[in-house]
């Protein structure tokens, strides 16, 4: 007889991975947090699988309490627990909810409508629901021109985000520190663990693993400490750009999932953007940087710089990223193959 699932069961990562989006298990908890906030659930459906249990809830629109408005019909309920640093991510998302609402960014992020504790170990957030799809769900339907428009839009957005946020960093949680110390320490730690990470991830050919120490640039060559640090989303993947496709053209509605945000620099921000959102298309990255206002930002030494940051990233890259280049003899050759624009 199978052992019944409990919230404590989810401390085991195998159980968590198998059941974290199980609507049967989570429905009572979704209904509970909605009831605590005087909301009545009509229908509960799973959101896109990510890191944390996330559900889209259709509500009975009558009798909404503040801060819910009469136009609210659906919300998103997201749970954070001990696995995968959920407690820290909850605090970051909660803190950033208020900040992002106050900034005049060209792409909004969903407002946080309510927050609280499900148990002593599990927290929740209730977001406004943004109707539409992730760009990842329709990426094969966008034209070349459509992707170029997205690249320019992301460059303009990042310039605005990075311009507006430095002065707000002291008001954010300890995980988002106002100076460079936290980011430099993070990169140093990643560099010290780089070989162990890539051995565990089994993503690089064996003959390249021994080159990591000499290839990955030191922190002082990856960070311009004379410039002010800024807020970086740090996970701008295709799943986190929401919108709709109209007559073959993508219309962006929102950027979601700020749980991995940190103080950092543009180079770290570009990893998820290039590898996941842009599908490693270096031409789209160049358009993005032009729209940002830095057309020559990585003109000199760019391939090594960006591959160094990819190798230091907290998450492994998709297997498809390295797969076509298993025959690269050196990491320098791999960097040139991946990040040099071809005619």
Rosetta blueprint (number, residue, H / E / L):
1 X L
2 X L
3 X L
4 X L
5 X L
6 X L
7 X H
8 X H
9 X H
10 X H
11 X H
12 X L
13 X H
14 X H
15 X H
16 X H
17 X H
18 X H
19 X H
20 X L
21 X L
22 X L
23 X H
24 X H
25 X H
26 X H
27 X H
28 X H
29 X H
30 X H
31 X H
32 X H
33 X H
34 X H
35 X H
36 X H
37 X L
38 X L
39 X L
40 X L
41 X E
42 X E
43 X E
44 X E
45 X E
46 X E
47 X L
48 X L
49 X L
50 X L
51 X L
52 X L
53 X L
54 X E
55 X E
56 X E
57 X E
58 X E
59 X E
60 X L
61 X L
62 X L
63 X L
64 X L
65 X L
66 X L
67 X L
68 X L
69 X L
70 X L
71 X L
72 X L
73 X L
74 X E
75 X E
76 X E
77 X E
78 X E
79 X E
80 X E
81 X L
82 X L
83 X H
84 X H
85 X H
86 X H
87 X H
88 X H
89 X H
90 X H
91 X H
92 X H
93 X H
94 X H
95 X H
96 X H
97 X H
98 X H
99 X H
100 X H
101 X H
102 X H
103 X L
104 X L
105 X L
106 X L
107 X L
108 X L
109 X L
110 X L
111 X L
112 X E
113 X E
114 X E
115 X E
116 X E
117 X E
118 X L
119 X L
120 X L
121 X L
122 X L
123 X E
124 X E
125 X E
126 X E
127 X E
128 X E
129 X L
130 X L
131 X L
132 X L
133 X E
134 X E
135 X H
136 X H
137 X H
138 X L
139 X H
140 X H
141 X H
142 X L
143 X L
144 X H
145 X H
146 X H
147 X H
148 X H
149 X H
150 X H
151 X H
152 X H
153 X H
154 X H
155 X H
156 X H
157 X H
158 X H
159 X H
160 X H
161 X H
162 X H
163 X H
164 X H
165 X L
166 X H
167 X H
168 X H
169 X H
170 X H
171 X H
172 X L
173 X L
174 X L
175 X L
176 X L
177 X L
178 X L
179 X L
180 X L
181 X H
182 X H
183 X H
184 X H
185 X H
186 X H
187 X H
188 X H
189 X H
190 X H
191 X H
192 X H
193 X L
194 X H
195 X H
196 X H
197 X H
198 X H
199 X H
200 X H
201 X H
202 X L
203 X L
204 X L
205 X L
206 X H
207 X H
208 X H
209 X H
210 X L
211 X L
212 X H
213 X H
214 X H
215 X H
216 X L
217 X L
218 X L
219 X H
220 X H
221 X H
222 X H
223 X L
224 X L
225 X L
226 X L
227 X L
228 X L
229 X L
230 X E
231 X E
232 X E
233 X L
234 X L
235 X L
236 X L
237 X L
238 X H
239 X H
240 X H
241 X E
242 X E
243 X E
244 X E
245 X E
246 X E
247 X L
248 X L
249 X E
250 X E
251 X E
252 X E
253 X E
254 X E
255 X E
256 X L
257 X L
258 X L
259 X L
260 X L
261 X L
262 X E
263 X E
264 X E
265 X L
266 X H
267 X H
268 X H
269 X H
270 X H
271 X H
272 X H
273 X H
274 X H
275 X H
276 X H
277 X H
278 X L
279 X L
280 X L
281 X L
282 X H
283 X H
284 X H
285 X H
286 X H
287 X H
288 X H
289 X H
290 X H
291 X H
292 X H
293 X L
294 X L
295 X L
296 X L
297 X L
298 X L
299 X L
300 X L
301 X L
302 X H
303 X H
304 X H
305 X H
306 X H
307 X H
308 X H
309 X H
310 X H
311 X H
312 X H
313 X L
314 X L
315 X L
316 X L
317 X L
318 X L
319 X H
320 X H
321 X H
322 X H
323 X H
324 X L
325 X L
326 X L
327 X L
328 X L
329 X L
330 X L
331 X H
332 X H
333 X H
334 X H
335 X H
336 X H
337 X H
338 X H
339 X H
340 X L
341 X L
342 X L
343 X L
